[in-house]
Amino acid sequence: MVAIRLMSKYDTFCLFSSDSDFVSLIKFLKNNRKKVILIKGGYVQYSLKANSDLVINAQDIKANVACIKQKSSFLG
């Protein structure tokens, strides 16, 4: 897995998922002194939240990471 192979190159890992299959990865990273930020879009398993250093609701940061473009009324 790339997150493990490259872990000497970062201090903080950011996970955009609610999949509890990542709990083992998070625990491994934490045991190797990495910080873990979880960006969640909805319901997330307690084990993911409990093992992360910071949990952020995606809706709370949506305006900072998304740009909504208006469609042009010009059809040329």
Rosetta constraint file for C-alpha pairs under 8 A:
AtomPair CA 1 CA 5 HARMONIC 6.28 0.50
AtomPair CA 2 CA 6 HARMONIC 5.91 0.50
AtomPair CA 3 CA 7 HARMONIC 5.89 0.50
AtomPair CA 3 CA 13 HARMONIC 7.97 0.50
AtomPair CA 4 CA 29 HARMONIC 7.74 0.50
AtomPair CA 6 CA 10 HARMONIC 7.47 0.50
AtomPair CA 7 CA 11 HARMONIC 7.61 0.50
AtomPair CA 10 CA 34 HARMONIC 7.92 0.50
AtomPair CA 11 CA 33 HARMONIC 7.86 0.50
AtomPair CA 11 CA 34 HARMONIC 5.27 0.50
AtomPair CA 11 CA 35 HARMONIC 6.30 0.50
AtomPair CA 12 CA 34 HARMONIC 5.58 0.50
AtomPair CA 12 CA 35 HARMONIC 4.53 0.50
AtomPair CA 12 CA 36 HARMONIC 5.71 0.50
AtomPair CA 12 CA 37 HARMONIC 7.29 0.50
AtomPair CA 13 CA 34 HARMONIC 7.00 0.50
AtomPair CA 13 CA 35 HARMONIC 6.16 0.50
AtomPair CA 13 CA 36 HARMONIC 4.88 0.50
AtomPair CA 13 CA 37 HARMONIC 6.20 0.50
AtomPair CA 14 CA 36 HARMONIC 5.86 0.50
AtomPair CA 14 CA 37 HARMONIC 4.66 0.50
AtomPair CA 14 CA 38 HARMONIC 5.90 0.50
AtomPair CA 14 CA 39 HARMONIC 7.22 0.50
AtomPair CA 15 CA 36 HARMONIC 7.40 0.50
AtomPair CA 15 CA 37 HARMONIC 6.20 0.50
AtomPair CA 15 CA 38 HARMONIC 4.93 0.50
AtomPair CA 15 CA 39 HARMONIC 6.01 0.50
AtomPair CA 16 CA 38 HARMONIC 6.19 0.50
AtomPair CA 16 CA 39 HARMONIC 4.79 0.50
AtomPair CA 16 CA 40 HARMONIC 6.25 0.50
AtomPair CA 17 CA 38 HARMONIC 7.21 0.50
AtomPair CA 17 CA 39 HARMONIC 6.56 0.50
AtomPair CA 17 CA 40 HARMONIC 5.93 0.50
AtomPair CA 17 CA 41 HARMONIC 7.53 0.50
AtomPair CA 18 CA 40 HARMONIC 5.89 0.50
AtomPair CA 18 CA 41 HARMONIC 7.30 0.50
AtomPair CA 18 CA 42 HARMONIC 7.51 0.50
AtomPair CA 18 CA 43 HARMONIC 7.05 0.50
AtomPair CA 18 CA 44 HARMONIC 4.88 0.50
AtomPair CA 18 CA 45 HARMONIC 6.92 0.50
AtomPair CA 18 CA 48 HARMONIC 7.52 0.50
AtomPair CA 19 CA 44 HARMONIC 7.34 0.50
AtomPair CA 19 CA 45 HARMONIC 7.62 0.50
AtomPair CA 20 CA 44 HARMONIC 7.75 0.50
AtomPair CA 20 CA 45 HARMONIC 6.14 0.50
AtomPair CA 20 CA 47 HARMONIC 7.24 0.50
AtomPair CA 20 CA 48 HARMONIC 6.17 0.50
AtomPair CA 22 CA 26 HARMONIC 6.23 0.50
AtomPair CA 22 CA 48 HARMONIC 7.50 0.50
AtomPair CA 23 CA 27 HARMONIC 6.15 0.50
AtomPair CA 23 CA 47 HARMONIC 6.75 0.50
AtomPair CA 23 CA 48 HARMONIC 5.65 0.50
AtomPair CA 23 CA 51 HARMONIC 7.37 0.50
AtomPair CA 24 CA 28 HARMONIC 6.11 0.50
AtomPair CA 25 CA 29 HARMONIC 6.15 0.50
AtomPair CA 26 CA 30 HARMONIC 6.07 0.50
AtomPair CA 26 CA 36 HARMONIC 6.89 0.50
AtomPair CA 26 CA 48 HARMONIC 7.86 0.50
AtomPair CA 26 CA 51 HARMONIC 6.70 0.50
AtomPair CA 26 CA 52 HARMONIC 7.09 0.50
AtomPair CA 27 CA 31 HARMONIC 6.08 0.50
AtomPair CA 27 CA 51 HARMONIC 6.68 0.50
AtomPair CA 28 CA 32 HARMONIC 6.42 0.50
AtomPair CA 29 CA 33 HARMONIC 6.51 0.50
AtomPair CA 29 CA 34 HARMONIC 5.29 0.50
AtomPair CA 29 CA 35 HARMONIC 7.56 0.50
AtomPair CA 29 CA 36 HARMONIC 7.69 0.50
AtomPair CA 30 CA 34 HARMONIC 5.02 0.50
AtomPair CA 30 CA 35 HARMONIC 6.41 0.50
AtomPair CA 30 CA 36 HARMONIC 7.27 0.50
AtomPair CA 35 CA 52 HARMONIC 7.65 0.50
AtomPair CA 35 CA 53 HARMONIC 6.13 0.50
AtomPair CA 36 CA 52 HARMONIC 5.19 0.50
AtomPair CA 36 CA 53 HARMONIC 5.31 0.50
AtomPair CA 36 CA 54 HARMONIC 6.72 0.50
AtomPair CA 37 CA 52 HARMONIC 5.98 0.50
AtomPair CA 37 CA 53 HARMONIC 5.88 0.50
AtomPair CA 37 CA 54 HARMONIC 4.80 0.50
AtomPair CA 37 CA 55 HARMONIC 5.91 0.50
AtomPair CA 37 CA 56 HARMONIC 7.50 0.50
AtomPair CA 38 CA 48 HARMONIC 7.93 0.50
AtomPair CA 38 CA 49 HARMONIC 7.44 0.50
AtomPair CA 38 CA 52 HARMONIC 6.31 0.50
AtomPair CA 38 CA 53 HARMONIC 7.90 0.50
AtomPair CA 38 CA 54 HARMONIC 6.19 0.50
AtomPair CA 38 CA 55 HARMONIC 4.74 0.50
AtomPair CA 38 CA 56 HARMONIC 6.16 0.50
AtomPair CA 39 CA 55 HARMONIC 6.00 0.50
AtomPair CA 39 CA 56 HARMONIC 4.87 0.50
AtomPair CA 39 CA 57 HARMONIC 5.89 0.50
AtomPair CA 39 CA 58 HARMONIC 5.81 0.50
AtomPair CA 40 CA 44 HARMONIC 6.84 0.50
AtomPair CA 40 CA 55 HARMONIC 7.17 0.50
AtomPair CA 40 CA 56 HARMONIC 6.21 0.50
AtomPair CA 40 CA 57 HARMONIC 5.11 0.50
AtomPair CA 40 CA 58 HARMONIC 5.55 0.50
AtomPair CA 41 CA 57 HARMONIC 6.10 0.50
AtomPair CA 41 CA 58 HARMONIC 5.19 0.50
AtomPair CA 41 CA 59 HARMONIC 7.00 0.50
AtomPair CA 42 CA 57 HARMONIC 7.61 0.50
AtomPair CA 44 CA 48 HARMONIC 6.89 0.50
AtomPair CA 44 CA 49 HARMONIC 7.18 0.50
AtomPair CA 45 CA 49 HARMONIC 6.75 0.50
AtomPair CA 46 CA 50 HARMONIC 5.91 0.50
AtomPair CA 47 CA 51 HARMONIC 6.18 0.50
AtomPair CA 48 CA 52 HARMONIC 6.31 0.50
AtomPair CA 49 CA 54 HARMONIC 7.93 0.50
AtomPair CA 49 CA 55 HARMONIC 6.49 0.50
AtomPair CA 56 CA 60 HARMONIC 7.33 0.50
AtomPair CA 56 CA 61 HARMONIC 7.97 0.50
AtomPair CA 57 CA 61 HARMONIC 7.18 0.50
AtomPair CA 58 CA 62 HARMONIC 5.91 0.50
AtomPair CA 61 CA 65 HARMONIC 6.52 0.50
AtomPair CA 62 CA 66 HARMONIC 5.66 0.50
AtomPair CA 63 CA 67 HARMONIC 7.26 0.50
